[in-house]
C-alpha cells in the first residue's frame, strides 16, 4: 500500500514520515519534489504514486507574511488541498489534512467544537478554512485535523525560538492573554497513524458509521504563550535564565491579528476514534527529554 506524504520536510511531516512507515510504503515529498503552487505537478505526482492514502502536512504557515502574500497563502493552503482532494476522490483514496485553531475568531472562553461558527481574523486562518471547504466539496473520504500551537524538536516553532532567546536575552516579554494548547508534532503524527491503522484494520466492521469529517486534535489542557514559556524554562539547569514578563496582545502588535481563545474541544476525536492526546505539560517534558 502506497501512502503519499506531502510537506515531509516540515516539523509535522518529518514525524509523519517515521510513524506512517508501519502502515505501508511512504512516498514522502517536499516542495522541491511537488510544488504546491503548480496544479499540474500536484496531479502528476498523485497519479504516478497512485496512493491509497494521501497525508497533506504541507502548508503556508508564515502567519504575518500571509497578510502581504495572500495569493501564495491561498494557493498553498486552499487551492492545492482542493486538487489533492479531487485526485483522492478519483482514486478512491483517503485524504488526511491538517488545519488550525485560527479558523475561529477567538471570542469567549469556551473550547471550540468542530461545528462552531468559524470567523478567521487573518489571511492565514481564512486560507486554511478555504482549504477545508475545498476538500469537503470534492472528496468524500477525508479526515481534517485542526490543531494548535504546534512545536517540535525541528523546524521553526515557539519552543526552539524561546530556547534560543532565553540564551541571548536577559528579559523576554511574552503574550499572556492568548489561550490555547501547545501540541507536540510527534504526538500529532502518532495519533494520525493510530487512527489510520484503525481505518485499515480488517476487524473494522463494515456496518460502522463512516468517520469522515473534521476533528480537533491537540494536546490536553490549556495555557498562555507566557505560561508555555515558563514551562519551557522550568526544567532548566541554569542555561535559560531570562526574566519572563507577561504582556497583553495589544502590547505586542503583529501584522496578523491572533485569536485570544484558541481552545479546541477534542471530545469528538475521543468519541469516534478512542484517541485523546496527553496533557501539554507531559508532552513538552517528553519532547525536551527527547
C-alpha positions as protocol buffer text, in pm:
chain_id: "A"
residue {
  index: 1
  type: UNK
  ca { x: 0 y: 0 z: 0 }
}
residue {
  index: 2
  type: UNK
  ca { x: 131 y: 340 z: -101 }
}
residue {
  index: 3
  type: UNK
  ca { x: 95 y: 646 z: 122 }
}
residue {
  index: 4
  type: UNK
  ca { x: 173 y: 984 z: -31 }
}
residue {
  index: 5
  type: UNK
  ca { x: 304 y: 1229 z: 230 }
}
residue {
  index: 6
  type: UNK
  ca { x: 340 y: 1596 z: 140 }
}
residue {
  index: 7
  type: UNK
  ca { x: 541 y: 1850 z: 337 }
}
residue {
  index: 8
  type: UNK
  ca { x: 787 y: 1585 z: 451 }
}
residue {
  index: 9
  type: UNK
  ca { x: 1047 y: 1845 z: 545 }
}
residue {
  index: 10
  type: UNK
  ca { x: 823 y: 2025 z: 794 }
}
residue {
  index: 11
  type: UNK
  ca { x: 802 y: 1956 z: 1166 }
}
residue {
  index: 12
  type: UNK
  ca { x: 480 y: 1753 z: 1137 }
}
residue {
  index: 13
  type: UNK
  ca { x: 578 y: 1592 z: 806 }
}
residue {
  index: 14
  type: UNK
  ca { x: 913 y: 1474 z: 942 }
}
residue {
  index: 15
  type: UNK
  ca { x: 738 y: 1297 z: 1230 }
}
residue {
  index: 16
  type: UNK
  ca { x: 474 y: 1153 z: 999 }
}
residue {
  index: 17
  type: UNK
  ca { x: 740 y: 1002 z: 774 }
}
residue {
  index: 18
  type: UNK
  ca { x: 851 y: 792 z: 1070 }
}
residue {
  index: 19
  type: UNK
  ca { x: 514 y: 699 z: 1216 }
}
residue {
  index: 20
  type: UNK
  ca { x: 339 y: 613 z: 889 }
}
residue {
  index: 21
  type: UNK
  ca { x: 609 y: 368 z: 784 }
}
residue {
  index: 22
  type: UNK
  ca { x: 441 y: 89 z: 980 }
}
residue {
  index: 23
  type: UNK
  ca { x: 129 y: 118 z: 764 }
}
residue {
  index: 24
  type: UNK
  ca { x: 282 y: 84 z: 419 }
}
residue {
  index: 25
  type: UNK
  ca { x: 530 y: 230 z: 175 }
}
residue {
  index: 26
  type: UNK
  ca { x: 555 y: 604 z: 237 }
}
residue {
  index: 27
  type: UNK
  ca { x: 634 y: 819 z: -64 }
}
residue {
  index: 28
  type: UNK
  ca { x: 743 y: 1142 z: 103 }
}
residue {
  index: 29
  type: UNK
  ca { x: 771 y: 1461 z: -100 }
}
residue {
  index: 30
  type: UNK
  ca { x: 872 y: 1813 z: -11 }
}
residue {
  index: 31
  type: UNK
  ca { x: 827 y: 2139 z: -202 }
}
residue {
  index: 32
  type: UNK
  ca { x: 1118 y: 2060 z: -432 }
}
residue {
  index: 33
  type: UNK
  ca { x: 958 y: 1731 z: -539 }
}
residue {
  index: 34
  type: UNK
  ca { x: 599 y: 1856 z: -557 }
}
residue {
  index: 35
  type: UNK
  ca { x: 541 y: 2228 z: -598 }
}
residue {
  index: 36
  type: UNK
  ca { x: 207 y: 2305 z: -436 }
}
residue {
  index: 37
  type: UNK
  ca { x: 175 y: 2620 z: -645 }
}
residue {
  index: 38
  type: UNK
  ca { x: 178 y: 2407 z: -963 }
}
residue {
  index: 39
  type: UNK
  ca { x: -154 y: 2228 z: -1017 }
}
residue {
  index: 40
  type: UNK
  ca { x: -17 y: 2008 z: -1295 }
}
residue {
  index: 41
  type: UNK
  ca { x: 275 y: 1898 z: -1078 }
}
residue {
  index: 42
  type: UNK
  ca { x: 40 y: 1801 z: -796 }
}
residue {
  index: 43
  type: UNK
  ca { x: -179 y: 1592 z: -1026 }
}
residue {
  index: 44
  type: UNK
  ca { x: 124 y: 1430 z: -1193 }
}
residue {
  index: 45
  type: UNK
  ca { x: 278 y: 1317 z: -863 }
}
residue {
  index: 46
  type: UNK
  ca { x: -50 y: 1182 z: -725 }
}
residue {
  index: 47
  type: UNK
  ca { x: -119 y: 985 z: -1044 }
}
residue {
  index: 48
  type: UNK
  ca { x: 235 y: 844 z: -1054 }
}
residue {
  index: 49
  type: UNK
  ca { x: 220 y: 728 z: -691 }
}
residue {
  index: 50
  type: UNK
  ca { x: -146 y: 616 z: -705 }
}
residue {
  index: 51
  type: UNK
  ca { x: -170 y: 619 z: -324 }
}
residue {
  index: 52
  type: UNK
  ca { x: -436 y: 457 z: -113 }
}
residue {
  index: 53
  type: UNK
  ca { x: -387 y: 738 z: 143 }
}
residue {
  index: 54
  type: UNK
  ca { x: -272 y: 1098 z: 92 }
}
residue {
  index: 55
  type: UNK
  ca { x: -149 y: 1278 z: 403 }
}
residue {
  index: 56
  type: UNK
  ca { x: -111 y: 1650 z: 342 }
}
residue {
  index: 57
  type: UNK
  ca { x: 105 y: 1812 z: 609 }
}
residue {
  index: 58
  type: UNK
  ca { x: 228 y: 2087 z: 378 }
}
residue {
  index: 59
  type: UNK
  ca { x: 107 y: 2441 z: 442 }
}
residue {
  index: 60
  type: UNK
  ca { x: 193 y: 2807 z: 418 }
}
residue {
  index: 61
  type: UNK
  ca { x: 235 y: 2886 z: 788 }
}
residue {
  index: 62
  type: UNK
  ca { x: 401 y: 3231 z: 790 }
}
residue {
  index: 63
  type: UNK
  ca { x: 106 y: 3397 z: 964 }
}
residue {
  index: 64
  type: UNK
  ca { x: 227 y: 3757 z: 945 }
}
residue {
  index: 65
  type: UNK
  ca { x: 379 y: 3728 z: 597 }
}
residue {
  index: 66
  type: UNK
  ca { x: 49 y: 3592 z: 469 }
}
residue {
  index: 67
  type: UNK
  ca { x: -107 y: 3935 z: 519 }
}
residue {
  index: 68
  type: UNK
  ca { x: 103 y: 4067 z: 228 }
}
residue {
  index: 69
  type: UNK
  ca { x: 130 y: 3736 z: 39 }
}
residue {
  index: 70
  type: UNK
  ca { x: -232 y: 3631 z: 39 }
}
residue {
  index: 71
  type: UNK
  ca { x: -224 y: 3491 z: -315 }
}
residue {
  index: 72
  type: UNK
  ca { x: 52 y: 3247 z: -225 }
}
residue {
  index: 73
  type: UNK
  ca { x: -112 y: 3156 z: 106 }
}
residue {
  index: 74
  type: UNK
  ca { x: -440 y: 3074 z: -68 }
}
residue {
  index: 75
  type: UNK
  ca { x: -275 y: 2872 z: -345 }
}
residue {
  index: 76
  type: UNK
  ca { x: -87 y: 2652 z: -97 }
}
residue {
  index: 77
  type: UNK
  ca { x: -349 y: 2636 z: 180 }
}
residue {
  index: 78
  type: UNK
  ca { x: -666 y: 2622 z: -29 }
}
residue {
  index: 79
  type: UNK
  ca { x: -616 y: 2552 z: -399 }
}
residue {
  index: 80
  type: UNK
  ca { x: -360 y: 2274 z: -350 }
}
residue {
  index: 81
  type: UNK
  ca { x: -565 y: 2083 z: -89 }
}
residue {
  index: 82
  type: UNK
  ca { x: -864 y: 2105 z: -322 }
}
residue {
  index: 83
  type: UNK
  ca { x: -660 y: 1949 z: -602 }
}
residue {
  index: 84
  type: UNK
  ca { x: -537 y: 1675 z: -369 }
}
residue {
  index: 85
  type: UNK
  ca { x: -897 y: 1613 z: -269 }
}
residue {
  index: 86
  type: UNK
  ca { x: -1008 y: 1591 z: -631 }
}
residue {
  index: 87
  type: UNK
  ca { x: -732 y: 1343 z: -714 }
}
residue {
  index: 88
  type: UNK
  ca { x: -804 y: 1141 z: -399 }
}
residue {
  index: 89
  type: UNK
  ca { x: -1169 y: 1115 z: -497 }
}
residue {
  index: 90
  type: UNK
  ca { x: -1079 y: 988 z: -844 }
}
residue {
  index: 91
  type: UNK
  ca { x: -854 y: 721 z: -689 }
}
residue {
  index: 92
  type: UNK
  ca { x: -1094 y: 629 z: -412 }
}
residue {
  index: 93
  type: UNK
  ca { x: -817 y: 728 z: -171 }
}
residue {
  index: 94
  type: UNK
  ca { x: -842 y: 873 z: 178 }
}
residue {
  index: 95
  type: UNK
  ca { x: -713 y: 1229 z: 224 }
}
residue {
  index: 96
  type: UNK
  ca { x: -578 y: 1340 z: 562 }
}
residue {
  index: 97
  type: UNK
  ca { x: -529 y: 1714 z: 602 }
}
residue {
  index: 98
  type: UNK
  ca { x: -426 y: 1944 z: 889 }
}
residue {
  index: 99
  type: UNK
  ca { x: -593 y: 2273 z: 974 }
}
residue {
  index: 100
  type: UNK
  ca { x: -578 y: 2525 z: 1255 }
}
residue {
  index: 101
  type: UNK
  ca { x: -744 y: 2693 z: 1551 }
}
residue {
  index: 102
  type: UNK
  ca { x: -709 y: 3016 z: 1352 }
}
residue {
  index: 103
  type: UNK
  ca { x: -1029 y: 2934 z: 1160 }
}
residue {
  index: 104
  type: UNK
  ca { x: -1213 y: 3073 z: 1468 }
}
residue {
  index: 105
  type: UNK
  ca { x: -1239 y: 3435 z: 1582 }
}
residue {
  index: 106
  type: UNK
  ca { x: -1116 y: 3365 z: 1936 }
}
residue {
  index: 107
  type: UNK
  ca { x: -1418 y: 3511 z: 2115 }
}
residue {
  index: 108
  type: UNK
  ca { x: -1538 y: 3387 z: 2454 }
}
residue {
  index: 109
  type: UNK
  ca { x: -1355 y: 3142 z: 2675 }
}
residue {
  index: 110
  type: UNK
  ca { x: -1523 y: 2808 z: 2594 }
}
residue {
  index: 111
  type: UNK
  ca { x: -1339 y: 2546 z: 2390 }
}
residue {
  index: 112
  type: UNK
  ca { x: -1438 y: 2540 z: 2022 }
}
residue {
  index: 113
  type: UNK
  ca { x: -1629 y: 2240 z: 1888 }
}
residue {
  index: 114
  type: UNK
  ca { x: -1595 y: 2126 z: 1529 }
}
residue {
  index: 115
  type: UNK
  ca { x: -1942 y: 2255 z: 1434 }
}
residue {
  index: 116
  type: UNK
  ca { x: -1894 y: 2601 z: 1587 }
}
residue {
  index: 117
  type: UNK
  ca { x: -1923 y: 2901 z: 1356 }
}
residue {
  index: 118
  type: UNK
  ca { x: -1591 y: 2997 z: 1201 }
}
residue {
  index: 119
  type: UNK
  ca { x: -1461 y: 3351 z: 1162 }
}
residue {
  index: 120
  type: UNK
  ca { x: -1090 y: 3384 z: 1083 }
}
residue {
  index: 121
  type: UNK
  ca { x: -918 y: 3704 z: 1193 }
}
residue {
  index: 122
  type: UNK
  ca { x: -629 y: 3687 z: 946 }
}
residue {
  index: 123
  type: UNK
  ca { x: -534 y: 3573 z: 596 }
}
residue {
  index: 124
  type: UNK
  ca { x: -365 y: 3257 z: 720 }
}
residue {
  index: 125
  type: UNK
  ca { x: -676 y: 3142 z: 905 }
}
residue {
  index: 126
  type: UNK
  ca { x: -902 y: 3233 z: 614 }
}
residue {
  index: 127
  type: UNK
  ca { x: -684 y: 3042 z: 368 }
}
residue {
  index: 128
  type: UNK
  ca { x: -683 y: 2733 z: 591 }
}
residue {
  index: 129
  type: UNK
  ca { x: -1060 y: 2747 z: 625 }
}
residue {
  index: 130
  type: UNK
  ca { x: -1089 y: 2777 z: 247 }
}
residue {
  index: 131
  type: UNK
  ca { x: -874 y: 2464 z: 221 }
}
residue {
  index: 132
  type: UNK
  ca { x: -1111 y: 2272 z: 447 }
}
residue {
  index: 133
  type: UNK
  ca { x: -1408 y: 2374 z: 234 }
}
residue {
  index: 134
  type: UNK
  ca { x: -1227 y: 2290 z: -90 }
}
residue {
  index: 135
  type: UNK
  ca { x: -1160 y: 1937 z: 32 }
}
residue {
  index: 136
  type: UNK
  ca { x: -1513 y: 1886 z: 160 }
}
residue {
  index: 137
  type: UNK
  ca { x: -1654 y: 1996 z: -176 }
}
residue {
  index: 138
  type: UNK
  ca { x: -1474 y: 1731 z: -381 }
}
residue {
  index: 139
  type: UNK
  ca { x: -1357 y: 1445 z: -157 }
}
residue {
  index: 140
  type: UNK
  ca { x: -1590 y: 1220 z: 41 }
}
residue {
  index: 141
  type: UNK
  ca { x: -1322 y: 1018 z: 225 }
}
residue {
  index: 142
  type: UNK
  ca { x: -1139 y: 1289 z: 416 }
}
residue {
  index: 143
  type: UNK
  ca { x: -1013 y: 1348 z: 768 }
}
residue {
  index: 144
  type: UNK
  ca { x: -933 y: 1709 z: 857 }
}
residue {
  index: 145
  type: UNK
  ca { x: -749 y: 1751 z: 1187 }
}
residue {
  index: 146
  type: UNK
  ca { x: -750 y: 2102 z: 1332 }
}
residue {
  index: 147
  type: UNK
  ca { x: -469 y: 2157 z: 1577 }
}
residue {
  index: 148
  type: UNK
  ca { x: -300 y: 2444 z: 1761 }
}
residue {
  index: 149
  type: UNK
  ca { x: 35 y: 2588 z: 1868 }
}
residue {
  index: 150
  type: UNK
  ca { x: 240 y: 2311 z: 1708 }
}
residue {
  index: 151
  type: UNK
  ca { x: 601 y: 2271 z: 1817 }
}
residue {
  index: 152
  type: UNK
  ca { x: 874 y: 2011 z: 1794 }
}
residue {
  index: 153
  type: UNK
  ca { x: 1246 y: 1944 z: 1800 }
}
residue {
  index: 154
  type: UNK
  ca { x: 1295 y: 2072 z: 1446 }
}
residue {
  index: 155
  type: UNK
  ca { x: 1165 y: 2349 z: 1224 }
}
residue {
  index: 156
  type: UNK
  ca { x: 1057 y: 2699 z: 1324 }
}
residue {
  index: 157
  type: UNK
  ca { x: 838 y: 2698 z: 1635 }
}
residue {
  index: 158
  type: UNK
  ca { x: 785 y: 2860 z: 1974 }
}
residue {
  index: 159
  type: UNK
  ca { x: 982 y: 2601 z: 2171 }
}
residue {
  index: 160
  type: UNK
  ca { x: 1300 y: 2639 z: 1969 }
}
residue {
  index: 161
  type: UNK
  ca { x: 1264 y: 3017 z: 1944 }
}
residue {
  index: 162
  type: UNK
  ca { x: 1227 y: 3051 z: 2322 }
}
residue {
  index: 163
  type: UNK
  ca { x: 1522 y: 2825 z: 2394 }
}
residue {
  index: 164
  type: UNK
  ca { x: 1736 y: 3041 z: 2165 }
}
residue {
  index: 165
  type: UNK
  ca { x: 1615 y: 3374 z: 2301 }
}
residue {
  index: 166
  type: UNK
  ca { x: 1648 y: 3259 z: 2664 }
}
residue {
  index: 167
  type: UNK
  ca { x: 2019 y: 3210 z: 2595 }
}
residue {
  index: 168
  type: UNK
  ca { x: 2057 y: 3550 z: 2432 }
}
residue {
  index: 169
  type: UNK
  ca { x: 1842 y: 3797 z: 2629 }
}
residue {
  index: 170
  type: UNK
  ca { x: 1810 y: 3877 z: 3000 }
}
residue {
  index: 171
  type: UNK
  ca { x: 1441 y: 3965 z: 2967 }
}
residue {
  index: 172
  type: UNK
  ca { x: 1158 y: 3849 z: 2739 }
}
residue {
  index: 173
  type: UNK
  ca { x: 809 y: 3998 z: 2705 }
}
residue {
  index: 174
  type: UNK
  ca { x: 559 y: 3718 z: 2630 }
}
residue {
  index: 175
  type: UNK
  ca { x: 190 y: 3748 z: 2544 }
}
residue {
  index: 176
  type: UNK
  ca { x: -27 y: 3620 z: 2830 }
}
residue {
  index: 177
  type: UNK
  ca { x: -384 y: 3679 z: 2710 }
}
residue {
  index: 178
  type: UNK
  ca { x: -396 y: 3431 z: 2421 }
}
residue {
  index: 179
  type: UNK
  ca { x: -501 y: 3087 z: 2549 }
}
residue {
  index: 180
  type: UNK
  ca { x: -457 y: 2753 z: 2375 }
}
residue {
  index: 181
  type: UNK
  ca { x: -292 y: 2411 z: 2390 }
}
residue {
  index: 182
  type: UNK
  ca { x: 69 y: 2365 z: 2280 }
}
residue {
  index: 183
  type: UNK
  ca { x: 78 y: 2048 z: 2070 }
}
residue {
  index: 184
  type: UNK
  ca { x: 384 y: 1832 z: 2006 }
}
residue {
  index: 185
  type: UNK
  ca { x: 424 y: 1743 z: 1638 }
}
residue {
  index: 186
  type: UNK
  ca { x: 527 y: 1387 z: 1726 }
}
residue {
  index: 187
  type: UNK
  ca { x: 202 y: 1322 z: 1910 }
}
residue {
  index: 188
  type: UNK
  ca { x: 4 y: 1459 z: 1616 }
}
residue {
  index: 189
  type: UNK
  ca { x: 185 y: 1214 z: 1391 }
}
residue {
  index: 190
  type: UNK
  ca { x: 140 y: 920 z: 1630 }
}
residue {
  index: 191
  type: UNK
  ca { x: -231 y: 989 z: 1674 }
}
residue {
  index: 192
  type: UNK
  ca { x: -273 y: 1016 z: 1297 }
}
residue {
  index: 193
  type: UNK
  ca { x: -101 y: 681 z: 1241 }
}
residue {
  index: 194
  type: UNK
  ca { x: -315 y: 519 z: 1511 }
}
residue {
  index: 195
  type: UNK
  ca { x: -637 y: 646 z: 1353 }
}
residue {
  index: 196
  type: UNK
  ca { x: -530 y: 535 z: 1006 }
}
residue {
  index: 197
  type: UNK
  ca { x: -441 y: 190 z: 1142 }
}
residue {
  index: 198
  type: UNK
  ca { x: -796 y: 166 z: 1275 }
}
residue {
  index: 199
  type: UNK
  ca { x: -942 y: 251 z: 934 }
}
residue {
  index: 200
  type: UNK
  ca { x: -722 y: -6 z: 761 }
}
residue {
  index: 201
  type: UNK
  ca { x: -789 y: -285 z: 1010 }
}
residue {
  index: 202
  type: UNK
  ca { x: -977 y: -587 z: 872 }
}
residue {
  index: 203
  type: UNK
  ca { x: -1154 y: -601 z: 1209 }
}
residue {
  index: 204
  type: UNK
  ca { x: -1327 y: -270 z: 1141 }
}
residue {
  index: 205
  type: UNK
  ca { x: -1689 y: -365 z: 1083 }
}
residue {
  index: 206
  type: UNK
  ca { x: -1843 y: -263 z: 753 }
}
residue {
  index: 207
  type: UNK
  ca { x: -2157 y: -160 z: 940 }
}
residue {
  index: 208
  type: UNK
  ca { x: -1976 y: 104 z: 1146 }
}
residue {
  index: 209
  type: UNK
  ca { x: -2057 y: 466 z: 1055 }
}
residue {
  index: 210
  type: UNK
  ca { x: -1810 y: 635 z: 825 }
}
residue {
  index: 211
  type: UNK
  ca { x: -1584 y: 867 z: 1027 }
}
residue {
  index: 212
  type: UNK
  ca { x: -1505 y: 1121 z: 756 }
}
residue {
  index: 213
  type: UNK
  ca { x: -1508 y: 1486 z: 855 }
}
residue {
  index: 214
  type: UNK
  ca { x: -1341 y: 1750 z: 1072 }
}
residue {
  index: 215
  type: UNK
  ca { x: -1185 y: 1673 z: 1410 }
}
residue {
  index: 216
  type: UNK
  ca { x: -993 y: 1870 z: 1668 }
}
residue {
  index: 217
  type: UNK
  ca { x: -661 y: 1720 z: 1772 }
}
residue {
  index: 218
  type: UNK
  ca { x: -448 y: 1896 z: 2033 }
}
residue {
  index: 219
  type: UNK
  ca { x: -266 y: 1806 z: 2348 }
}
residue {
  index: 220
  type: UNK
  ca { x: -482 y: 1836 z: 2659 }
}
residue {
  index: 221
  type: UNK
  ca { x: -508 y: 2130 z: 2897 }
}
residue {
  index: 222
  type: UNK
  ca { x: -454 y: 2496 z: 2824 }
}
residue {
  index: 223
  type: UNK
  ca { x: -209 y: 2777 z: 2887 }
}
residue {
  index: 224
  type: UNK
  ca { x: -96 y: 3113 z: 2752 }
}
residue {
  index: 225
  type: UNK
  ca { x: 217 y: 3179 z: 2548 }
}
residue {
  index: 226
  type: UNK
  ca { x: 367 y: 3318 z: 2868 }
}
residue {
  index: 227
  type: UNK
  ca { x: 273 y: 3000 z: 3054 }
}
residue {
  index: 228
  type: UNK
  ca { x: 422 y: 2794 z: 2773 }
}
residue {
  index: 229
  type: UNK
  ca { x: 747 y: 2991 z: 2801 }
}
residue {
  index: 230
  type: UNK
  ca { x: 756 y: 2938 z: 3177 }
}
residue {
  index: 231
  type: UNK
  ca { x: 715 y: 2563 z: 3127 }
}
residue {
  index: 232
  type: UNK
  ca { x: 997 y: 2561 z: 2871 }
}
residue {
  index: 233
  type: UNK
  ca { x: 1218 y: 2734 z: 3126 }
}
residue {
  index: 234
  type: UNK
  ca { x: 1105 y: 2522 z: 3424 }
}
residue {
  index: 235
  type: UNK
  ca { x: 1331 y: 2215 z: 3375 }
}
residue {
  index: 236
  type: UNK
  ca { x: 1630 y: 2442 z: 3312 }
}
residue {
  index: 237
  type: UNK
  ca { x: 1959 y: 2361 z: 3481 }
}
residue {
  index: 238
  type: UNK
  ca { x: 2084 y: 2719 z: 3458 }
}
residue {
  index: 239
  type: UNK
  ca { x: 2114 y: 2763 z: 3083 }
}
residue {
  index: 240
  type: UNK
  ca { x: 1789 y: 2957 z: 3030 }
}
residue {
  index: 241
  type: UNK
  ca { x: 1767 y: 3239 z: 3286 }
}
residue {
  index: 242
  type: UNK
  ca { x: 1572 y: 3514 z: 3107 }
}
residue {
  index: 243
  type: UNK
  ca { x: 1316 y: 3704 z: 3310 }
}
residue {
  index: 244
  type: UNK
  ca { x: 974 y: 3636 z: 3155 }
}
residue {
  index: 245
  type: UNK
  ca { x: 732 y: 3932 z: 3166 }
}
residue {
  index: 246
  type: UNK
  ca { x: 362 y: 3875 z: 3087 }
}
residue {
  index: 247
  type: UNK
  ca { x: 212 y: 4129 z: 2846 }
}
residue {
  index: 248
  type: UNK
  ca { x: -114 y: 4173 z: 2656 }
}
residue {
  index: 249
  type: UNK
  ca { x: -164 y: 4121 z: 2283 }
}
residue {
  index: 250
  type: UNK
  ca { x: -205 y: 4498 z: 2249 }
}
residue {
  index: 251
  type: UNK
  ca { x: 146 y: 4541 z: 2385 }
}
residue {
  index: 252
  type: UNK
  ca { x: 284 y: 4310 z: 2116 }
}
residue {
  index: 253
  type: UNK
  ca { x: 127 y: 4425 z: 1787 }
}
residue {
  index: 254
  type: UNK
  ca { x: 162 y: 4197 z: 1487 }
}
residue {
  index: 255
  type: UNK
  ca { x: 65 y: 4230 z: 1121 }
}
residue {
  index: 256
  type: UNK
  ca { x: -188 y: 3948 z: 1159 }
}
residue {
  index: 257
  type: UNK
  ca { x: -438 y: 3958 z: 1440 }
}
residue {
  index: 258
  type: UNK
  ca { x: -434 y: 3648 z: 1662 }
}
residue {
  index: 259
  type: UNK
  ca { x: -737 y: 3492 z: 1836 }
}
residue {
  index: 260
  type: UNK
  ca { x: -744 y: 3527 z: 2213 }
}
residue {
  index: 261
  type: UNK
  ca { x: -925 y: 3197 z: 2262 }
}
residue {
  index: 262
  type: UNK
  ca { x: -764 y: 2906 z: 2077 }
}
residue {
  index: 263
  type: UNK
  ca { x: -906 y: 2631 z: 2298 }
}
residue {
  index: 264
  type: UNK
  ca { x: -1020 y: 2334 z: 2087 }
}
residue {
  index: 265
  type: UNK
  ca { x: -1260 y: 2071 z: 2218 }
}
residue {
  index: 266
  type: UNK
  ca { x: -1123 y: 1721 z: 2147 }
}
residue {
  index: 267
  type: UNK
  ca { x: -1424 y: 1519 z: 2265 }
}
residue {
  index: 268
  type: UNK
  ca { x: -1530 y: 1415 z: 1915 }
}
residue {
  index: 269
  type: UNK
  ca { x: -1186 y: 1269 z: 1843 }
}
residue {
  index: 270
  type: UNK
  ca { x: -1207 y: 1054 z: 2155 }
}
residue {
  index: 271
  type: UNK
  ca { x: -1569 y: 956 z: 2097 }
}
residue {
  index: 272
  type: UNK
  ca { x: -1515 y: 838 z: 1738 }
}
residue {
  index: 273
  type: UNK
  ca { x: -1160 y: 701 z: 1749 }
}
residue {
  index: 274
  type: UNK
  ca { x: -1092 y: 647 z: 2119 }
}
residue {
  index: 275
  type: UNK
  ca { x: -791 y: 880 z: 2091 }
}
residue {
  index: 276
  type: UNK
  ca { x: -704 y: 1162 z: 2331 }
}
residue {
  index: 277
  type: UNK
  ca { x: -361 y: 1322 z: 2339 }
}
residue {
  index: 278
  type: UNK
  ca { x: -186 y: 1367 z: 2678 }
}
residue {
  index: 279
  type: UNK
  ca { x: -173 y: 1695 z: 2868 }
}
residue {
  index: 280
  type: UNK
  ca { x: 50 y: 1955 z: 2704 }
}
residue {
  index: 281
  type: UNK
  ca { x: 286 y: 1961 z: 3003 }
}
residue {
  index: 282
  type: UNK
  ca { x: 350 y: 1588 z: 2973 }
}
residue {
  index: 283
  type: UNK
  ca { x: 412 y: 1624 z: 2600 }
}
residue {
  index: 284
  type: UNK
  ca { x: 653 y: 1915 z: 2649 }
}
residue {
  index: 285
  type: UNK
  ca { x: 854 y: 1723 z: 2909 }
}
residue {
  index: 286
  type: UNK
  ca { x: 885 y: 1425 z: 2675 }
}
residue {
  index: 287
  type: UNK
  ca { x: 980 y: 1647 z: 2383 }
}
residue {
  index: 288
  type: UNK
  ca { x: 1254 y: 1825 z: 2577 }
}
residue {
  index: 289
  type: UNK
  ca { x: 1389 y: 1493 z: 2705 }
}
residue {
  index: 290
  type: UNK
  ca { x: 1400 y: 1356 z: 2354 }
}
